[in-house]
Amino acid sequence: MTTLQQTAQKSASATPHIENENKIIHFIGCGGAGMGPLASIMLERGWIVSGSDLCENKITRTLQASGVKFFLGHDMAHLPEHCGLVVYSSAIKSCNPELEAARQRGLRLLRRGEMLAELASSYRRPVAISGSHGKTTITAMLAHIMSKCCNGCGFMFGGKLNHGPSAAAGDGDIFITEADESDGTHALIKPWLGIIPNIEDDHAWSVGGRDKLFDNFRVFGMQSRKIIYVDFPETRTLFFGHPDAIIIPNSTSAYEHPQFTGFLGLNAALAVAAATELGIEIEAARAALDSFPGVTRRMTIHYETPQMMLLEDYAHHPTELKASLDLLRMRYPHHYLRVFFQPHRYARLERYAEGFAEQLRRADSVFIAPVFAAWVESGNQNHETLASATGQHAIAINGNWQQQAALIMQNIPAGKPLLLAVIGAGDLEQVIPHVTAAMSRLTELKLQDN
């Protein structure tokens, strides 16, 4: 029996379920993309919710506005006097004062993924989307379909819709969530329906290696009552023999719709297939998906004129980068493609450096920002080594976001409209306002010249 299976068995037999708690809960690191929606759902379910984080952001401000007591910074005094449950994110170190105080007081502690597994188990039909790429978009698509087609659907995902909430408690029947593989806790979830779009070795370094990562996926899939997966050699092998599996062909034409081309077509096909398993007529599901607003930072257009376009995407793995560039080249074949890329995590860059370089060579010009460290300060590879491996048309740049925006807007060649693609999962979205302002100024100057 694996460690995660033992953890799940122990949790089921010896640990009290969240429904038996005193309904006072504290989140350490509540400003995270995975923590904020959890806090929101627990508040909606009638719990007294508090949380802390080192910085304020949109998530913490939204939580505050909804009634969550928020503390800026971490201090043992932030723990509620009668707290029954403490949830902490993967970013929280063991020496965190709130975590240490919770241990000293003997409070029940759950990692974010453990809390999600318990929350999911409280619904009659939990639906979990796991895999290496596309989880957030598929989860958001399915939640959108179900919200349009029926009442009372619960859901949560780490991204943010362009219009609409990213979490809802629901009525206790259906709960749709993405399940994170980076810490292995997806293997604690036992879905009524599991969805797996793909499996690669991303995050293998954080769970004990490739074999362990793949075994976690196998556990997740095989303990799902039903599964839907895309036909890849890895998924076919891991889920062979599942008694109730739907297999989607690995084709970007799996879903014919002008709004969902390229890899978005596979995402849409999975979401519609899942909706039909949940009882929605296929035509109703497809019609509902027509109004899907999209997820922020996923093929998001921030500025567009006939002469120039600014688009943002979340790709942070070579497979995702390839899919993004394939789609951009297909949609905008006559544009000059300039990519501003930020590597995400030193471990990922080191593992996939050549894969990133291979894909970046497909752009007409490339600018590379410093690595978004994600809690690890340095590595053997950095943005300069990636630029060197990519080739002469790639430049590593430094400076604040305004300075980097000025650099990537220089030397724009004439003759073709510019497509500037800002790509990465770190904090490079902060460059967007500066680039938008620069593009607006250029547009105004051209109008004045005419």
VEXSE-740948 format. One record per residue (C-alpha): x, y, z; residue number from 1. Coordinates in pm, 1 decimal, padded with zeros to 6 digits, always signed. Each point is the difference from the previous one (the first is absolute). Layout:
<east X north Y up Z nr NUM>
...
END
This chain:
<east +00000.0 north +00000.0 up +00000.0 nr 1>
<east +00137.1 north +00343.6 up -00093.3 nr 2>
<east +00054.9 north +00277.9 up +00254.1 nr 3>
<east -00286.6 north +00202.7 up -00145.4 nr 4>
<east -00233.0 north -00300.3 up +00013.2 nr 5>
<east +00097.3 north -00054.6 up +00363.4 nr 6>
<east -00066.2 north +00369.7 up +00066.9 nr 7>
<east -00339.6 north -00025.7 up -00167.5 nr 8>
<east -00087.7 north -00316.5 up +00195.3 nr 9>
<east +00107.5 north +00159.3 up +00328.1 nr 10>
<east -00197.6 north +00313.0 up -00081.7 nr 11>
<east -00311.0 north -00203.5 up -00072.7 nr 12>
<east +00020.8 north -00216.3 up +00312.2 nr 13>
<east +00158.6 north +00207.4 up +00274.4 nr 14>
<east -00038.0 north +00367.7 up -00084.3 nr 15>
<east -00323.7 north +00193.0 up +00051.5 nr 16>
<east -00172.8 north +00124.8 up -00313.6 nr 17>
<east -00037.6 north +00373.6 up -00055.3 nr 18>
<east -00375.6 north -00030.3 up +00055.1 nr 19>
<east +00072.1 north -00098.3 up +00360.9 nr 20>
<east +00217.7 north +00304.0 up +00075.9 nr 21>
<east -00108.3 north +00302.3 up +00203.2 nr 22>
<east -00018.8 north +00206.7 up -00322.3 nr 23>
<east +00277.5 north +00245.9 up +00090.2 nr 24>
<east +00278.3 north -00018.3 up -00257.0 nr 25>
<east +00322.4 north +00192.0 up -00065.3 nr 26>
<east +00194.4 north +00007.6 up -00328.8 nr 27>
<east +00374.8 north +00068.1 up +00007.4 nr 28>
<east +00087.5 north +00144.5 up -00340.0 nr 29>
<east -00358.7 north +00083.6 up -00094.8 nr 30>
<east +00106.1 north +00227.1 up -00286.8 nr 31>
<east +00109.5 north -00292.7 up -00216.8 nr 32>
<east -00190.9 north -00100.2 up -00312.4 nr 33>
<east -00093.7 north -00336.1 up +00153.2 nr 34>
<east -00061.0 north +00122.5 up +00354.4 nr 35>
<east -00226.6 north +00297.9 up -00066.8 nr 36>
<east -00278.1 north -00199.8 up -00168.4 nr 37>
<east +00008.1 north -00257.0 up +00282.6 nr 38>
<east -00041.8 north +00274.7 up +00258.7 nr 39>
<east -00285.8 north +00147.6 up -00201.7 nr 40>
<east -00183.2 north -00332.4 up -00016.6 nr 41>
<east +00035.7 north -00064.8 up +00373.2 nr 42>
<east -00138.9 north +00346.3 up +00072.2 nr 43>
<east -00294.6 north -00071.3 up -00230.6 nr 44>
<east -00058.0 north -00327.6 up +00182.9 nr 45>
<east -00047.6 north +00191.2 up +00323.0 nr 46>
<east +00341.5 north -00025.0 up +00162.4 nr 47>
<east +00175.9 north +00279.0 up +00187.3 nr 48>
<east +00304.5 north +00060.8 up -00219.9 nr 49>
<east +00324.0 north +00187.8 up +00061.1 nr 50>
<east +00327.4 north +00002.5 up -00186.3 nr 51>
<east +00340.7 north +00156.7 up -00033.6 nr 52>
<east +00255.7 north +00074.0 up -00268.0 nr 53>
<east +00319.7 north +00198.9 up -00042.4 nr 54>
<east -00155.5 north +00232.9 up -00258.4 nr 55>
<east -00339.7 north +00132.2 up -00090.6 nr 56>
<east -00128.0 north -00078.6 up -00349.0 nr 57>
<east -00326.0 north -00027.6 up -00192.3 nr 58>
<east -00077.9 north -00331.8 up +00166.2 nr 59>
<east +00046.5 north +00125.1 up +00356.4 nr 60>
<east -00199.6 north +00316.3 up -00073.8 nr 61>
<east -00284.5 north -00206.7 up -00144.0 nr 62>
<east +00004.1 north -00226.5 up +00304.7 nr 63>
<east -00007.1 north +00299.4 up +00232.7 nr 64>
<east -00292.7 north +00152.7 up -00185.1 nr 65>
<east -00194.4 north -00324.8 up +00034.0 nr 66>
<east +00053.4 north -00025.1 up +00376.8 nr 67>
<east +00330.1 north -00182.4 up +00053.8 nr 68>
<east +00215.6 north +00147.2 up +00277.7 nr 69>
<east +00335.9 north +00064.3 up -00167.2 nr 70>
<east +00337.4 north +00053.9 up +00171.7 nr 71>
<east +00293.4 north +00153.2 up -00182.7 nr 72>
<east +00313.4 north -00192.5 up +00094.6 nr 73>
<east +00036.8 north -00313.6 up +00209.4 nr 74>
<east -00025.6 north -00000.8 up +00379.8 nr 75>
<east -00110.8 north -00260.0 up +00252.5 nr 76>
<east -00255.8 north +00248.4 up +00131.6 nr 77>
<east -00191.6 north -00028.6 up -00327.6 nr 78>
<east -00130.4 north -00347.7 up +00084.7 nr 79>
<east -00361.1 north +00021.9 up +00127.0 nr 80>
<east -00045.7 north -00090.7 up +00365.6 nr 81>
<east -00240.3 north -00287.2 up -00072.4 nr 82>
<east +00141.1 north -00100.0 up -00338.2 nr 83>
<east -00087.6 north -00355.1 up -00103.4 nr 84>
<east +00190.3 north -00035.0 up -00325.5 nr 85>
<east +00309.4 north +00161.4 up -00155.5 nr 86>
<east +00076.8 north -00027.3 up -00371.6 nr 87>
<east +00337.6 north +00098.4 up -00142.4 nr 88>
<east +00137.6 north +00033.9 up -00352.0 nr 89>
<east +00306.4 north -00164.1 up -00152.5 nr 90>
<east +00180.8 north +00333.7 up +00018.3 nr 91>
<east -00012.0 north +00002.3 up +00380.8 nr 92>
<east +00322.3 north -00103.7 up +00170.9 nr 93>
<east -00001.0 north -00225.2 up +00304.7 nr 94>
<east +00138.1 north +00282.5 up +00215.2 nr 95>
<east -00300.9 north +00223.5 up -00072.0 nr 96>
<east -00111.2 north +00142.1 up +00338.7 nr 97>
<east -00367.7 north -00074.6 up -00060.0 nr 98>
<east +00077.5 north -00356.6 up -00102.8 nr 99>
<east +00223.4 north -00048.2 up +00305.2 nr 100>
<east -00268.1 north +00143.4 up +00229.6 nr 101>
<east -00264.9 north -00228.8 up -00151.3 nr 102>
<east +00221.0 north -00301.8 up +00066.1 nr 103>
<east +00064.3 north +00109.1 up +00358.5 nr 104>
<east -00372.5 north +00038.0 up +00058.1 nr 105>
<east -00070.5 north -00341.0 up -00149.8 nr 106>
<east -00224.2 north +00141.7 up -00269.3 nr 107>
<east -00089.5 north -00207.6 up -00300.5 nr 108>
<east +00222.8 north +00092.2 up -00296.8 nr 109>
<east -00065.8 north -00069.8 up -00367.4 nr 110>
<east +00200.7 north +00081.6 up -00308.9 nr 111>
<east -00201.9 north +00176.8 up -00267.7 nr 112>
<east -00033.3 north -00318.3 up -00206.4 nr 113>
<east -00105.9 north -00204.6 up +00304.1 nr 114>
<east -00268.5 north +00256.9 up +00077.8 nr 115>
<east -00120.1 north -00011.9 up -00360.0 nr 116>
<east -00026.6 north -00379.7 up +00014.8 nr 117>
<east -00212.9 north +00016.5 up +00314.3 nr 118>
<east -00215.2 north +00276.6 up -00145.0 nr 119>
<east -00056.5 north -00198.8 up -00320.3 nr 120>
<east -00098.9 north -00309.5 up +00197.5 nr 121>
<east -00286.7 north +00195.0 up +00159.6 nr 122>
<east -00176.8 north +00024.4 up -00339.4 nr 123>
<east -00202.0 north -00277.9 up -00160.8 nr 124>
<east +00167.0 north +00034.4 up -00341.9 nr 125>
<east +00347.7 north +00153.0 up +00019.3 nr 126>
<east +00163.4 north +00060.1 up -00338.6 nr 127>
<east +00377.2 north +00049.9 up -00003.3 nr 128>
<east +00221.6 north +00105.9 up -00289.4 nr 129>
<east +00363.6 north -00100.1 up +00030.3 nr 130>
<east +00284.7 north -00018.8 up -00249.9 nr 131>
<east +00309.5 north +00191.5 up -00102.6 nr 132>
<east -00159.4 north +00267.1 up -00219.6 nr 133>
<east -00339.1 north +00167.3 up -00042.9 nr 134>
<east -00155.6 north -00072.5 up +00338.7 nr 135>
<east -00117.7 north +00352.6 up +00074.9 nr 136>
<east -00157.8 north +00062.9 up -00339.9 nr 137>
<east -00179.4 north -00336.8 up -00011.4 nr 138>
<east -00128.8 north +00047.3 up +00355.1 nr 139>
<east -00120.6 north +00351.1 up -00081.5 nr 140>
<east -00166.9 north -00118.1 up -00322.4 nr 141>
<east -00184.7 north -00281.1 up +00176.5 nr 142>
<east -00103.9 north +00224.9 up +00288.7 nr 143>
<east -00132.4 north +00252.8 up -00251.1 nr 144>
<east -00203.1 north -00263.9 up -00185.2 nr 145>
<east -00148.0 north -00142.5 up +00318.9 nr 146>
<east -00079.4 north +00344.2 up +00142.4 nr 147>
<east -00185.9 north +00085.4 up -00321.3 nr 148>
<east -00185.5 north -00330.5 up -00022.8 nr 149>
<east -00096.1 north -00076.0 up +00361.0 nr 150>
<east -00025.0 north +00158.3 up +00343.3 nr 151>
<east +00212.1 north -00067.4 up +00306.5 nr 152>
<east +00329.6 north -00111.3 up -00154.7 nr 153>
<east +00302.8 north +00049.2 up +00223.2 nr 154>
<east +00341.1 north +00068.7 up -00150.8 nr 155>
<east +00342.8 north +00149.5 up +00055.0 nr 156>
<east +00306.8 north +00060.6 up -00213.1 nr 157>
<east +00325.0 north +00186.8 up +00042.4 nr 158>
<east -00033.5 north +00242.0 up -00290.3 nr 159>
<east -00245.7 north +00283.6 up -00039.5 nr 160>
<east -00273.4 north +00024.3 up -00259.1 nr 161>
<east -00002.6 north +00313.0 up -00211.7 nr 162>
<east -00356.1 north +00041.2 up +00126.3 nr 163>
<east -00138.8 north -00196.8 up +00293.6 nr 164>
<east +00104.2 north -00170.1 up +00326.2 nr 165>
<east +00269.1 north -00265.8 up +00037.8 nr 166>
<east -00172.7 north -00181.1 up +00285.9 nr 167>
<east -00346.4 north -00090.1 up +00125.3 nr 168>
<east -00109.6 north -00234.0 up +00280.4 nr 169>
<east -00297.7 north -00148.7 up -00184.2 nr 170>
<east -00279.5 north -00207.9 up +00148.9 nr 171>
<east +00198.3 north -00310.2 up +00094.6 nr 172>
<east -00051.9 north -00207.2 up -00315.2 nr 173>
<east +00257.1 north +00092.0 up -00269.4 nr 174>
<east +00339.4 north +00150.4 up +00082.9 nr 175>
<east +00248.7 north +00069.4 up -00280.2 nr 176>
<east +00364.0 north +00066.9 up +00083.5 nr 177>
<east +00346.7 north -00016.0 up -00145.2 nr 178>
<east +00231.2 north -00235.5 up +00186.7 nr 179>
<east +00365.0 north +00099.8 up +00032.9 nr 180>
<east +00266.9 north -00259.5 up -00071.3 nr 181>
<east +00295.6 north +00209.2 up +00118.8 nr 182>
<east -00016.6 north -00129.6 up +00358.4 nr 183>
<east -00171.6 north -00332.6 up -00066.8 nr 184>
<east -00319.4 north +00087.2 up +00184.0 nr 185>
<east -00214.5 north -00064.2 up -00307.4 nr 186>
<east +00036.9 north -00367.8 up +00090.8 nr 187>
<east -00199.4 north +00067.1 up +00318.5 nr 188>
<east -00310.5 north +00098.9 up -00197.8 nr 189>
<east -00248.0 north -00273.7 up -00088.3 nr 190>
<east -00210.7 north +00149.3 up -00276.7 nr 191>
<east -00334.4 north -00110.2 up -00128.7 nr 192>
<east +00147.2 north +00113.9 up -00331.4 nr 193>
<east +00371.1 north +00047.6 up -00065.0 nr 194>
<east +00127.1 north +00185.9 up -00307.7 nr 195>
<east +00358.6 north -00028.4 up -00123.6 nr 196>
<east +00098.2 north +00199.1 up -00312.8 nr 197>
<east +00367.2 north -00104.0 up -00004.2 nr 198>
<east +00288.8 north -00124.2 up +00213.5 nr 199>
<east +00366.1 north +00104.5 up -00015.3 nr 200>
<east +00284.6 north +00004.5 up +00250.6 nr 201>
<east -00039.5 north +00364.5 up +00102.3 nr 202>
<east +00031.0 north +00034.5 up +00381.9 nr 203>
<east +00175.4 north -00338.2 up +00025.3 nr 204>
<east +00270.8 north +00174.9 up +00201.9 nr 205>
<east -00246.9 north +00096.8 up +00273.4 nr 206>
<east -00167.5 north -00337.2 up +00062.2 nr 207>
<east +00290.9 north -00243.0 up -00003.4 nr 208>
<east +00061.3 north -00065.4 up -00368.2 nr 209>
<east -00176.7 north -00091.3 up -00322.2 nr 210>
<east -00115.8 north -00343.2 up +00114.5 nr 211>
<east -00156.8 north +00144.5 up +00313.4 nr 212>
<east -00170.7 north +00275.7 up -00195.6 nr 213>
<east -00145.3 north -00246.1 up -00249.9 nr 214>
<east -00113.9 north -00233.8 up +00277.6 nr 215>
<east -00183.1 north +00290.6 up +00162.8 nr 216>
<east -00181.8 north +00059.2 up -00328.4 nr 217>
<east -00080.8 north -00370.3 up -00021.6 nr 218>
<east -00146.1 north +00002.9 up +00351.6 nr 219>
<east -00206.1 north +00309.4 up -00081.3 nr 220>
<east -00141.7 north -00153.9 up -00316.2 nr 221>
<east -00061.5 north -00350.7 up +00123.6 nr 222>
<east -00182.2 north +00114.0 up +00314.5 nr 223>
<east -00227.8 north +00222.5 up -00209.2 nr 224>
<east -00338.9 north -00164.4 up -00044.4 nr 225>
<east -00002.1 north +00119.1 up -00362.3 nr 226>
<east +00283.8 north +00152.1 up -00201.1 nr 227>
<east +00037.7 north +00195.6 up -00320.7 nr 228>
<east +00348.0 north +00028.8 up -00144.1 nr 229>
<east +00172.6 north +00100.2 up -00322.4 nr 230>
<east +00163.7 north -00285.3 up -00186.7 nr 231>
<east +00374.7 north +00023.6 up +00063.3 nr 232>
<east +00240.3 north -00291.8 up +00056.0 nr 233>
<east +00039.2 north +00104.5 up +00365.1 nr 234>
<east -00373.1 north +00024.0 up +00074.1 nr 235>
<east -00075.0 north -00319.0 up -00193.9 nr 236>
<east +00255.2 north -00190.9 up +00209.1 nr 237>
<east -00083.7 north +00146.2 up +00339.5 nr 238>
<east -00376.5 north -00037.0 up -00028.3 nr 239>
<east -00013.9 north -00329.8 up -00185.6 nr 240>
<east -00274.7 north -00216.2 up +00143.0 nr 241>
<east -00209.2 north +00277.3 up +00152.0 nr 242>
<east -00359.0 north -00130.9 up -00005.8 nr 243>
<east -00166.2 north +00328.3 up -00101.4 nr 244>
<east +00227.7 north +00206.2 up -00224.2 nr 245>
<east -00073.5 north +00235.4 up -00287.9 nr 246>
<east +00297.9 north +00059.1 up -00228.4 nr 247>
<east +00020.4 north +00322.2 up -00203.0 nr 248>
<east +00213.0 north -00012.3 up -00318.6 nr 249>
<east +00317.1 north +00207.3 up +00016.6 nr 250>
<east -00097.8 north +00251.2 up -00265.6 nr 251>
<east -00031.9 north +00379.0 up -00000.4 nr 252>
<east -00302.5 north -00052.7 up -00225.0 nr 253>
<east -00179.9 north -00196.8 up +00271.5 nr 254>
<east -00233.1 north +00298.4 up +00042.1 nr 255>
<east -00094.8 north +00193.5 up -00311.7 nr 256>
<east -00062.9 north +00362.7 up +00092.9 nr 257>
<east +00173.3 north +00321.2 up -00116.5 nr 258>
<east +00029.7 north +00123.5 up +00360.2 nr 259>
<east +00182.3 north -00315.6 up +00111.5 nr 260>
<east +00277.3 north -00070.8 up -00246.6 nr 261>
<east +00330.7 north -00171.7 up +00067.2 nr 262>
<east +00048.2 north -00138.5 up +00350.4 nr 263>
<east -00315.6 north +00180.6 up +00113.4 nr 264>
<east -00199.1 north -00246.5 up -00210.4 nr 265>
<east +00120.4 north -00293.4 up +00210.0 nr 266>
<east -00081.2 north +00190.2 up +00318.2 nr 267>
<east -00350.5 north +00070.5 up -00128.3 nr 268>
<east -00053.3 north -00363.0 up -00105.3 nr 269>
<east +00088.8 north -00119.7 up +00350.5 nr 270>
<east -00228.8 north +00255.3 up +00166.0 nr 271>
<east -00297.2 north -00091.2 up -00219.5 nr 272>
<east +00059.7 north -00373.8 up +00047.0 nr 273>
<east +00007.2 north +00050.1 up +00377.3 nr 274>
<east -00319.5 north +00206.4 up -00006.8 nr 275>
<east -00183.7 north -00276.0 up -00183.4 nr 276>
<east +00114.8 north -00249.8 up +00265.1 nr 277>
<east -00153.9 north +00233.0 up +00256.6 nr 278>
<east -00334.6 north -00012.0 up -00182.3 nr 279>
<east +00013.2 north +00299.3 up -00232.5 nr 280>
<east -00114.8 north -00047.3 up -00359.8 nr 281>
<east +00292.7 north +00038.3 up -00238.3 nr 282>
<east -00162.0 north +00279.6 up -00202.4 nr 283>
<east -00081.1 north +00190.9 up +00317.2 nr 284>
<east +00358.7 north -00040.2 up +00118.3 nr 285>
<east +00140.5 north +00123.6 up -00330.4 nr 286>
<east -00238.1 north +00296.2 up -00002.6 nr 287>
<east +00098.9 north +00092.7 up +00355.3 nr 288>
<east +00368.3 north -00013.8 up -00088.8 nr 289>
<east -00057.2 north +00255.3 up -00278.1 nr 290>
<east -00021.3 north +00269.7 up +00268.3 nr 291>
<east +00312.9 north -00111.2 up +00189.1 nr 292>
<east +00180.3 north +00324.3 up +00091.9 nr 293>
<east +00346.5 north -00151.9 up +00018.3 nr 294>
<east +00251.3 north -00007.8 up +00283.0 nr 295>
<east +00233.1 north +00288.5 up +00069.2 nr 296>
<east +00358.3 north -00042.1 up -00120.6 nr 297>
<east -00108.7 north -00271.1 up -00245.7 nr 298>
<east +00020.4 north +00130.1 up -00357.8 nr 299>
<east -00122.1 north +00333.8 up +00133.2 nr 300>
<east +00008.1 north +00296.5 up -00239.9 nr 301>
<east +00089.6 north +00321.9 up +00182.4 nr 302>
<east +00045.1 north +00235.7 up -00294.5 nr 303>
<east -00089.0 north -00023.5 up -00368.1 nr 304>
<east +00019.2 north +00224.0 up -00303.4 nr 305>
<east +00067.4 north -00090.8 up -00364.6 nr 306>
<east +00368.1 north +00083.9 up +00060.7 nr 307>
<east +00070.0 north -00163.8 up +00335.6 nr 308>
<east -00136.8 north -00246.7 up +00251.0 nr 309>
<east +00088.4 north -00089.0 up +00359.3 nr 310>
<east -00096.5 north -00348.1 up +00115.4 nr 311>
<east +00073.0 north -00186.5 up +00323.9 nr 312>
<east +00019.5 north -00374.3 up +00063.4 nr 313>
<east +00082.3 north -00213.1 up +00303.4 nr 314>
<east +00218.5 north -00261.7 up -00173.1 nr 315>
<east +00294.1 north -00098.4 up +00221.9 nr 316>
<east +00101.1 north -00344.2 up -00129.5 nr 317>
<east +00142.5 north -00083.5 up -00346.5 nr 318>
<east -00313.7 north -00195.6 up -00094.6 nr 319>
<east -00218.4 north +00294.5 up +00096.9 nr 320>
<east +00230.5 north +00243.6 up -00176.0 nr 321>
<east -00019.9 north -00208.3 up -00317.0 nr 322>
<east -00379.7 north -00009.4 up +00020.3 nr 323>
<east -00015.2 north +00376.9 up +00051.7 nr 324>
<east +00234.6 north +00076.7 up -00288.8 nr 325>
<east -00182.1 north -00246.6 up -00226.2 nr 326>
<east -00326.3 north +00181.5 up +00070.7 nr 327>
<east +00151.3 north +00346.1 up -00045.4 nr 328>
<east +00158.9 north -00093.7 up -00331.4 nr 329>
<east -00329.5 north -00151.3 up -00116.3 nr 330>
<east -00213.4 north +00298.7 up +00103.5 nr 331>
<east +00242.1 north +00275.3 up -00101.8 nr 332>
<east +00208.5 north -00136.7 up -00289.1 nr 333>
<east +00085.7 north +00344.3 up -00140.4 nr 334>
<east +00118.8 north +00163.0 up +00323.6 nr 335>
<east +00354.6 north +00054.8 up +00118.2 nr 336>
<east +00012.4 north -00214.8 up +00315.6 nr 337>
<east +00202.7 north +00138.2 up +00288.8 nr 338>
<east -00003.4 north -00204.2 up +00320.8 nr 339>
<east +00072.3 north +00134.2 up +00347.4 nr 340>
<east +00054.1 north -00309.9 up +00212.4 nr 341>
<east +00059.1 north -00047.6 up +00371.1 nr 342>
<east +00127.7 north -00343.4 up +00112.1 nr 343>
<east -00191.1 north -00134.5 up +00300.3 nr 344>
<east +00206.7 north -00179.0 up +00267.1 nr 345>
<east +00369.9 north -00079.8 up -00027.2 nr 346>
<east -00067.2 north -00373.9 up +00028.6 nr 347>
<east -00231.1 north +00008.4 up -00301.9 nr 348>
<east +00241.9 north +00210.4 up -00205.8 nr 349>
<east +00287.0 north -00234.9 up +00079.8 nr 350>
<east -00206.1 north -00306.0 up -00092.5 nr 351>
<east -00140.9 north +00138.2 up -00324.7 nr 352>
<east +00252.5 north +00263.5 up -00113.2 nr 353>
<east +00048.0 north -00142.9 up -00349.5 nr 354>
<east -00373.8 north -00052.2 up -00042.3 nr 355>
<east -00065.8 north +00365.2 up +00080.8 nr 356>
<east +00278.3 north +00113.9 up -00234.0 nr 357>
<east -00132.8 north -00217.6 up -00282.0 nr 358>
<east -00344.3 north +00156.4 up +00022.6 nr 359>
<east +00121.5 north +00357.4 up +00045.3 nr 360>
<east +00202.7 north -00029.7 up -00321.5 nr 361>
<east -00332.4 north -00004.6 up -00186.0 nr 362>
<east -00068.7 north +00364.1 up +00087.0 nr 363>
<east +00131.2 north +00284.9 up -00214.7 nr 364>
<east +00162.0 north +00161.0 up +00302.4 nr 365>
<east +00017.0 north -00088.6 up +00369.1 nr 366>
<east +00057.3 north +00187.6 up +00323.7 nr 367>
<east +00049.4 north -00200.6 up +00319.3 nr 368>
<east -00064.5 north +00133.2 up +00350.6 nr 369>
<east +00178.4 north -00124.7 up +00314.5 nr 370>
<east -00129.1 north -00329.0 up +00140.0 nr 371>
<east -00305.5 north +00010.0 up +00225.5 nr 372>
<east +00158.6 north -00188.4 up +00287.2 nr 373>
<east -00306.2 north -00134.6 up +00184.9 nr 374>
<east +00177.1 north -00041.4 up +00335.9 nr 375>
<east +00335.3 north -00121.3 up -00141.4 nr 376>
<east +00255.6 north +00276.8 up -00036.7 nr 377>
<east +00236.4 north -00134.0 up -00264.8 nr 378>
<east +00087.9 north -00285.4 up -00231.2 nr 379>
<east +00247.2 north -00123.5 up -00258.3 nr 380>
<east -00201.8 north +00158.9 up -00282.4 nr 381>
<east -00130.1 north +00357.2 up -00021.0 nr 382>
<east -00158.2 north +00234.3 up -00252.6 nr 383>
<east +00338.6 north +00085.0 up -00149.0 nr 384>
<east +00093.4 north -00363.5 up -00067.7 nr 385>
<east -00344.8 north -00053.3 up -00154.7 nr 386>
<east +00045.4 north +00301.6 up -00228.5 nr 387>
<east +00340.7 north -00129.6 up -00106.6 nr 388>
<east -00142.2 north -00345.3 up -00075.9 nr 389>
<east -00289.8 north +00149.5 up -00195.2 nr 390>
<east +00223.0 north +00188.6 up -00242.8 nr 391>
<east +00095.6 north +00344.5 up -00124.5 nr 392>
<east -00357.6 north +00125.8 up -00025.0 nr 393>
<east -00051.7 north -00053.7 up +00376.0 nr 394>
<east +00100.7 north +00260.8 up +00258.5 nr 395>
<east +00009.1 north -00034.9 up +00379.0 nr 396>
<east -00112.7 north +00322.3 up +00167.6 nr 397>
<east -00007.4 north +00138.9 up +00353.9 nr 398>
<east -00145.1 north +00298.3 up +00184.2 nr 399>
<east -00338.7 north +00089.7 up +00141.1 nr 400>
<east -00315.7 north -00069.2 up -00201.2 nr 401>
<east -00013.1 north +00348.1 up -00149.5 nr 402>
<east +00360.5 north -00029.7 up -00116.3 nr 403>
<east -00060.0 north -00347.2 up -00143.6 nr 404>
<east -00309.7 north +00126.6 up -00182.8 nr 405>
<east +00206.8 north +00273.9 up -00161.6 nr 406>
<east +00258.1 north -00255.3 up -00115.3 nr 407>
<east -00245.2 north -00242.6 up -00156.5 nr 408>
<east -00172.6 north +00284.4 up -00186.7 nr 409>
<east +00321.5 north +00109.4 up -00172.5 nr 410>
<east +00108.0 north -00082.7 up -00356.2 nr 411>
<east -00339.2 north -00108.4 up -00128.0 nr 412>
<east +00046.1 north -00089.2 up -00366.9 nr 413>
<east -00221.6 north +00157.6 up -00264.8 nr 414>
<east -00198.1 north -00191.0 up -00258.6 nr 415>
<east -00205.1 north -00230.9 up +00223.1 nr 416>
<east -00241.1 north +00062.0 up +00287.6 nr 417>
<east +00156.3 north -00076.2 up +00336.8 nr 418>
<east -00125.0 north -00279.8 up +00222.4 nr 419>
<east +00166.2 north +00027.7 up +00340.8 nr 420>
<east -00068.2 north -00313.3 up +00204.9 nr 421>
<east +00073.0 north +00028.5 up +00372.7 nr 422>
<east +00036.8 north -00359.7 up +00116.1 nr 423>
<east +00060.3 north -00153.3 up +00342.7 nr 424>
<east -00158.9 north -00090.0 up +00333.3 nr 425>
<east +00198.1 north +00226.8 up +00232.2 nr 426>
<east -00048.3 north +00369.1 up +00068.7 nr 427>
<east +00070.5 north +00130.8 up -00350.3 nr 428>
<east -00362.6 north +00108.7 up -00037.3 nr 429>
<east +00120.4 north +00312.4 up +00178.8 nr 430>
<east +00162.8 north +00108.4 up -00326.4 nr 431>
<east -00338.1 north +00011.3 up -00177.9 nr 432>
<east -00107.1 north +00355.7 up +00103.4 nr 433>
<east +00337.0 north +00140.6 up -00106.3 nr 434>
<east -00007.9 north -00172.6 up -00339.6 nr 435>
<east -00362.3 north +00102.3 up -00052.8 nr 436>
<east +00093.6 north +00361.7 up +00068.1 nr 437>
<east +00293.5 north -00021.6 up -00242.1 nr 438>
<east -00220.1 north -00146.3 up -00273.3 nr 439>
<east -00262.1 north +00271.3 up +00055.6 nr 440>
<east +00264.5 north +00269.5 up -00038.9 nr 441>
<east +00128.0 north -00155.4 up -00322.5 nr 442>
<east -00352.9 north -00021.3 up -00136.9 nr 443>
<east -00064.9 north +00365.4 up +00082.2 nr 444>
<east +00323.6 north +00106.5 up -00169.2 nr 445>
<east -00091.1 north -00191.7 up -00315.3 nr 446>
<east -00343.5 north +00160.9 up -00004.7 nr 447>
<east +00158.8 north +00344.4 up +00034.4 nr 448>
<east +00242.4 north -00076.0 up -00283.2 nr 449>
<east -00292.6 north -00094.4 up -00223.8 nr 450>
END
